[in-house]
Amino acid sequence: MNYLTIAIKNKGVGGDNSWGARVHKPYLLKKEKYHLEFLIKKEEKNGNE
């Protein structure tokens, strides 16, 4: 089984560690509206779309 997680926002990049330190101010996301679009297509076994 495969899992794919797509997140428009994520906390954790730009901190000192991964166990609770706050993200440094220059790396915080701004309070604005974000938009994300993506398309997932199945690739046929012979390589044709």
N, C-alpha and C positions, 0 to 999 in steps of 0.2 A: 504494500500500500504506500502511496506517495501523498505527501501533504505539502501544500503551498500556502504560505501566509503572506498577504499583501497588506501593508500598513502605510497609510499616508503620513502618520506621525509615529514616532517611537522615542521613548526616553531611554537613555543609556549611552549615547555616543557623546563624547566630550567630557566625561567625568574622570575621576581619579581611580575608581575601582568599579566593580560590578555588584557590590553588595550594599548600596544605599547612599553613596556620596552624591551630593547634588551636582547637576550638570553645570559647568562653568558658564557664566553669563554670555560670553560671545557665541556659545553654541546652542543657546536656547532658541526655540522656535518663536517667531513673532506671533502676536495675537492678531491674526488675519485669517481670512477664509482661504483654504487650500482646496485644490481640485486635482483629482487623480483619475486617469482613464487607462484602461489596458484591454488587450484582446488576447484571448487564449485560443489557439487553433490546434487541432489534432493533426499531426503529420502522418501521412499515409505510409505504410511499410515500404513502398517502392520509392519513396522520396518525393512523389508528386503531391501537390497541394490539393 
